[in-house]
């Protein structure tokens, strides 16, 4: 049954979500996250759903969530619609009807939009997109992490793939973490869809280019080597197969930029593979 794993997961997840305590200033800044977000198949993967919920439950419930997804590349910098029950963008094709009927109705995010606009410099003006909803890079993982849908969610576009500029954008968001805002870069640590074959899927094969890229990224993240991570196109093994386009990799620079010390090692929250792709996800420590 499509999304059957999610149906089985949801009752227990809702119970845990209702018991989660809310963030207070005494908790200190929320971390920034980079997560591999999956797509509709996440709703058919019980262990992955549990990993995402466990990750969210290891932290206090944020006051709001600001998410930068691989699936909204737009310049100048833009923010999604802020009204309560922001619509979802079903930006995928070829799946069962069930996935196009799923809902995730979140509270008004106007206050967060004002804060984001306030922290950005004049050189990076923020524009409001009054009709833009949350794409699957946002609502799919958040339905597992915060299934009550009771946390305001705002999506911010990714106006560039330049690591330095994304780090700067992330640094501007750093102060929001001290207000209980969870800053998320949403992508996929490996996203070589054009090179995924039917045989790989049938046999559960992990391509060498996926495993090699993942090991390289884990090592660089563990050392806080921003220069190495930024030079992935030239230095990372498995390229260009691991990332034929940069969109699912570069959100991690927003995450690292939002860290108090981007050169500090990160804390891995999820690792492993889905359809042969590394789903490595992490949070900042500082």
N, C-alpha and C positions, 0 to 999 in steps of 0.2 A: 504494500500500500504506500503510495507517495507520502512522504513526511511521516510515515508510521513511527519511526524512531523518535521524532519530535513529540508526537502524541503520547508516547509512552514516557518520555522524559518530563513532560510539562507538569503533571500534578506534583511530583516531588520538587521540581524546580520552583514552582510557585510557593510552596510551603517554605522552602529555604529563603526565597526572596522576601517574603513577608517578615521573616525573623531577622533580616539583615539590619544592622544598626546604621544610622546615617552618619556621614562625616561631620566632625566638629573641628574648629580651629586647633584644638588640643592634639589632633591627629597629625598636624603638620601638613605639608603639601601632598596632594595626591601625586602618584607617579605619572609619567607619560608612558604610553603603550605603543608598540607596533604589533599588529596582529595580522595573521594570514586568515583571510575572511571566508574562504570557500565561496560557495554559491548555493543554489538550491540543494545540491547533494549533501550539504552539511546537515540538512534536516533528516537525512537518512543514515547519519553516522552517529550512533549513540555515544560511543566513547569520546568523540570530538566535542559533542554537545556538553558532555560532563566536564571535560577539561576547561572549556570556556566558562561554564558556571562556577567551577571550583576557583578559577582565577578571579572572577568577580567577587566571589564570596570571601576570598582571602583579604579583601580590602573593605573599608567602609563604603557605604553607598554614596556616590558622588552627588554634589549639588546639581550638576548638569554635565553634559558630555559634548565636547567639540571634536568632530571627527573629520579627517581629511582622507578621502577615498581615491583609489586608483581610477575610479570610474567617473570622476568629474574633473576633467582637465579644462580649465577655463581661465583666461586672463581678460581683464584685470581680476584681482581677487574678489570672489563673490561668496555670499552667504545664502543658504537655503531659506525657504519660507519659515517663518517663526511661529505662526499661529498654532494653537493646539490641534492635534490630530493632523499633523502635516502628512500629506499623501505620500505614498511610496512610489518609487520608480521601479518598474519591473523590466530592468534593462538586461534581459537574457532571452534566449529563444530555444525552442525545441523541447521544452519541459512539459510535464503534466499540468493540466488546468489548475490543479490544487495550489501550485506555487504562485499563480497569478491572482489568487483570491485571498492570500494571507494578508493580515492586517497587523500594524504595530502603531497604535495611536498614542503618541507621547504628548506631554504637557507643553504649554506655551514656552518658547525659548527666546522671547524678546529681550529679557534682561541680559542673557548671555550675548546676544547679538550686539547690544550696546557696549558691553564690556570689550568684546573683540574689536569693535571699531575704535574704541578709545585707546587701546594699546598699540594700534598700528601707526607707523609714522606717515607723514604726509607723502613720502615717496612710495608708499604701498597702500593707496586708498582702498577702502572696502565698499563694495557695491551690494545692494540687496536684490536678490532674485525672488520676487514675491510669489512665483508659482512653482519654483523648483522644489521637488520633494526629496526624500532620502533614497539614495540608490542602494543596490543590494550589498555594496561594500560597507554600508552602515547598518541597515536594518537586519540583514541576515545574522551577523554575529551578535548584535545587540539583543535579538530575540532569545538567544541562548543565555547571554550574560545577565540581562535585566528583563526577565520575561514579564514582569508586571507592567512594563511600559510606563512607569511612573517617574522617570527621570527626564527632564527636558533635554532634547537632542538637537544640535545644530550642526549642519554640514558646511564645511568651507572648501572651496574649490582649490585645485592645485594649479597655480598659474605658470609653473615652470618645472623643468626637471633638473635644473642646475642645483647641485648639492649645496653650494655656498648660500644661494638665495633662500633655499628651503630651510637651511639651518637658521638663517636670520629671521625668517618668519616664525620658526619654532621658538626662537629666543624671545620674541615679542609676546608669545603666549605663556611664557614661563611663570609670570606673576599670577596668572589665573589659577594655577595649580594650588596656590596658597589660599584660594577661595573655595576649594573643594571641587574645582572643575577637573574632569578627567579628559586629558588630551590624547587622542588616538590617531595614529597613522595606520591606515587600513590598506593592505596590499596582499602580497603572497610572496614568500621568500624565494620560491622558484615558480615560474609561470610560463613554461615552454609549451603552451598549448599546440602550436603548429607542428611540434615534433613528437607529440604523444600518439602512439600507434595503438591499434586495437589489440595487438599481441601483448604490448606492455600492460594494458588494462586487464586482459584475460589472465595473464600469468602473475599479476602483482609485481611486475618488474620495477625496480628503481633504477632509472637511467644513470649512467656514470656521471653525466653532466649535471644531474640534479644533486646527487650525493656529493660530488666534488665542490660544487658551488656552495652547498650548505655547510660543508666542513670549513671552507675558506671564510664564509661569513661568520660562522661561530667563532673562529679564531680571531678575526679582526674585531668583532664586537667584544670578545673577552679581553682584548688588549686595549680597547678604546681607541683604535687606530682609525681616525676619521679620514685621513688622507688615503689610506688603503681602500676603505669602503667607497670613497668618492671616485676612485680610479677603477671601479669594478669592470668597466667596459674593456679596459686594457690588461688588467691584472688578474681578474677572477677566472679560475678554471671553469669550464663548462659554458663559457660565452661563445657565441650569442644564443646558444640553445636554451640556457636557463632563463634568459630574459631577452627575447627578440625585440621587445619594446620595453621602455624603462618604467612604465606607469605603475607596475605592481611592486617595484623595488624602491623607488625614490621617496614614497611617503615616510620611510624610516628616518629620513633626514629631518623632517619636521619633528618627529619624536625625539631624536637625539638633540636637536636644537633647543627643545623645551626642557632638557635636563639642566640641573644646576651646574654640572660639569660634564659636557658632552664626551670628554675623553675618559670618563670613568667606565669600568666594565658594567655590563647590563646583567639583569637577572632573567634567565630563560624561564618562561612560563609553560610553553608548549613546544614539543619537538616531535619528530616523526614525519610520516609521509601520507599523502592522499593522492591516489592515482599516480604515484611515482613522484609527486611534487613535494618538496620540503614545505612543511607548514610551520616552520620555526616562528615563534612569537616571543616577545620579551617586553620587559618594563624597565624603566630607568631606576637607578638606585638613589641618585642624588636629586 
